[in-house]
Amino acid sequence: MNVEEQLKKLVSIPSYVDENCDEKNVGEYLISRLKEIDPKIPVERQKTNAGERFNVYSERKSPTLFVIGHIDTVQPSTGWKTNPFDPIVKDGKLYGLGSLDMKGSLAAFLVALESVRDEIDTGKLSLLFYIDEEYDFLGMKRFIADNPQLSPQLVLSLDGTEKVRSGCRGLIEIDIEVMGKSGHSSKPQNGVNAITSTVELSKMLGKDLLALTTNDLGYSTVNLAYLRGGKTVEAGNKLDWKREGNVIPDYADCTIEVRTVSKEINAKFVIKMIEKYSKQLGVKISIKRIRHDICPWESANKGSTTDKLKSIYNECSLPFELEDIKFSGYVDIGMLEGLITAPKYTIGVSGDNAHAPNEYALVSSLYNAQKIYERILLEYCRKETIVK
């Protein structure tokens, strides 16, 4: 099948996550598809800490190329002009949920693998197609927990665009309770407003982290992502929120998110800074949860592998452009930092409206990605010629 047909098949298999749907069906399809492409490719269902959901893993002890990508999508939203699971092509765009993020890239890779299968040694290729990237990274976390001893020459994530990316800022996300002091709102000096103190605390954190910069990743940023506050009273074993004026709010529940450029800025470091600010502001804090504590993925753009990828693009008659990684979103290939030392890159399919209604992949980009993947597979996994 060609890459358009392959993508339509993948999109038609829902793989968003809620109480009625998950990635199992698309995972089973990938297993059968890989066996169809080459029966010699070993494929296993890697169990995760997410019930019956599993990663699709093709393990090799000494691969030269390790290809990864996620198989989940975001949940469908309102506003689609077409059925998000009945993909259509219009004006050079293939519409469907996950077509861009990232089933388009997955389709291009599967077709590329099938195209060059007789010219490569699949024993040099390891694959990981994992769950839950759009939610809590459970698939990648499960893979990392096994501490695989892989030393490939290249790690390629399909979760990208035609622009080559290497590197991204780290991600720290912490849920915090902030306790102030209530009092009559006519005398604000007699209390400590937990809501305004939380806002001030996040501003202080952002200002101090702004001073820590790198040439590749720019500077760290802080986002007060969630805030709920007010006057609370205990009702049994839980807090009862009072929505009322005339009183200084004594409680705030918040989520603070940090995009960090330094491996030294981890959750422990951020919490220590927040504790310092809380004393200055006269509030007490309690850490409810550290949801993410992920270090930055350091760029490999200045290495010889980048030159090799540039040559591959030239062979495909495609323009080579590096992604600007300053202020970029997090890519969970970065979770392999410290585990696999090989250069890491993302290359994928371009389009628009990822995570939004009417998501699409450019049909031309599907074929471009297929050509790029074919050249990468031939570069890193070509069969050795035996000279007699």
Protein Blocks (a to p, Z undefined) as FASTA:
>chain_A
ZZklmmmmmmmmccbdcfkbcfklmmmmmmmmmmmmommlccdddddfehjaccdddddf
bdcbdcdddfbdcdddehiabdfklccdeehiacdehklmmmkmmmmmmmmmmmmmmmpc
fklpccdddehklmnommmmmmmmnopacddfbdcdfbbcfbdceddddddddddddddd
dddfklmmlpccfklmmmmmmmmmmmmmmmpccfklopaddddfbccddddddehjaccd
dddehiacfbdcdddddddfbfklcfklmmmmmmmmmmmnopacddfbdfbacdddddfk
lpmklmmmmmmmmmnopacddddfehiacdfklmmgokamcdcdddddddehihiahiac
dfklmmmmmmmmmmmmmmmmgccdddZZ
